[in-house]
Amino acid sequence: MRIFTFILAALLLSGCGYVPSAKFSRAVVGDKISTSVKISLIDPENTVIIKDAVDAAVIQVFHASLVPKHMSQTHLVLSLSNPSYSPIQYDSDGFIVAYRTTVSLNILRKTADESKSYNVKGTYDFSITANAVITDKERFDAIKFSSEKAIRSFVAQVSAEGARKNKSH
């Protein structure tokens, strides 16, 4: 009985037309991607964080290979604007106890026949002890997590483009 249920479920899912978003995004960016990040003169330490987050997204979300630029189908050039920190919560004495970090990324997607620019944002909320200063670790973590959200937004945009291309064919 379990085998019959499993087979029935597999047939229903395979017949419903579900296509993972990674397939749509690969239709736009291809299977071989290279990345580079423009170093921010204001905040150069965060360039490494952004580069690592982008490379992880390429592997995990696009299910693509990271290759050198000369071997890639798509080259992504990322630039980070200055991250901003906004207070979002205060304690009863008026001290800031939570911040929201906002990171804006400009991502230029270059292929053999087209270049397209994307502006994406990511946010991350974190708390601190009252009347404390944001530590470097908190700052790096906030930038890392908000950058990952911005990159997921980019992936969603690329997947939507791939879905539109798929419908037009």
N, C-alpha and C positions, 0 to 999 in steps of 0.2 A: 504494500500500500504506500509506503514512504517513497519508493522508487517511482511509482506512478505519479505521486504528487510532485516530486522533484522534476520529472520530465514534463509534466503539464505546466509547471511554473516556468521552466526554461523555454518552452514553446511560446507561452504567452509573452514573456519579456522579449524574446527575439523577434516576435512578430509585431511589436508595438511601435517600432520605428525609432526607438531611443538611440541617440547617437551622443557619445560623450563630448563635452565641450573641447577637450584636448584635440579631438579629431578636426573640429572646425578651426581651431587656432593653428594647427599644423598646416592646414590648407593655405593659410596666410603667410606663416613664417617659415615653413619647411621643417625638415628633420635635422638640419645642421645650422646652429646658431652661434654667433660670436658676440661678445659683449665688451664694452669699454665704458668707463665712467670718467667724466670730466672732473678733475680735482677742483674742489671748492677752495678758493683762497681764504675764505672766512673760516671754514670749518673742515680742514683737510683730513682730520682723523675719521670723519664719518664716511669718507669715500670708500674705505675698505669695507665698512659695514654694508653700504649700499651694493657694492660689487658682489659681496658674498650672498646677499639676499636675492639679487637678480640671478646669479648663477644657480642658486638653489631652486628658484622658480622655473628656470628654463628646464631643469632636469625633472622636477616634481610635477609641474603643471603642464608644460608643453610636451613632456615625454620626448624631448629632443636631446641631441648630443651637443656638448660644448666643443667647438673646434676653433682653430686659429682663423683669423679674419679672411685670409686668402682661400680657405676651404669652405667658408660658410655660404649658405643660401640667403641668410638674413644677418645683418649686423645691427645690434642695438647700441645706441650711444645715449647714455644717461647723464643728466646734470641735475644736481640737487640745489634747490634754493635754500636760503638760510632757514633752518627749522625755527618754528615759533613755539613759545610756551605761554599758555594762557591759564590763569587761575580759574578753577571751576568750582571750588568748594572752600569755605572758610569755617574755622571753629568758632565757638561762642565768644572768644576774645578777639576775633577779627584776623587771626593769623591764617595764612593760606595752608591748607592741608591736602589739596589735590590740584593737579595740573593736567592740561590737555596739550599734548605735543602735536603739531601739525607739520607734516613734511610735504612739500610740493616737488614733484619730479617732472622733468621734461624728458621724454623718451623719443628719440628719433629712430624710426625703423627704416633701414635701408636694404633694398633688394636690388637685383640686377636691373629691374625696369621701373622701380618706383621708390620714392622716399616719402614718409609720412611722419608727422610730428604729433605726439600725444602729450597732453598735460593732465597729470593725475595727482590726487591728494590722498594722503592717509593720515589717520589720527590715532592717538593712543593716550589713554587716561591712566594716570598713576598717582599714588598718594605719597606724601612725605609726613614726617613728624612736624608738629606745629613749630613755627619759628625756626625752621631748619633751611639749609641751603641745599639745592639740588646737587647730588653727588655726581661724579663723572660716570659711575656705573649706571645710575638711574637715567642720566642723560643719554648714554650710549644705548641702553635697553629701549628707551622711549623712541629714539630715532630708528633703531632696528625694527621694532614692531610696527611703527607707523609707516616705515618704508615698505615693509612686507605687505601691508594693507594697500598701499599705493600701487604696488606691483600687481596685486590681485585685481585691482581696478583696471590696470592696463590689460591684463590677461582677459578679463571679461569683455573689454572693448574689442580686442583682437578676435575673440571667439565669436562675438556678434558679427563682425565683418565676415568671418569664415562662413557663418550660417547664411548670411545674405548672399554670398557668392555661390554657396551650394544650392540655394533656392533658384537663383537665376540660371543655373545650368540645367 
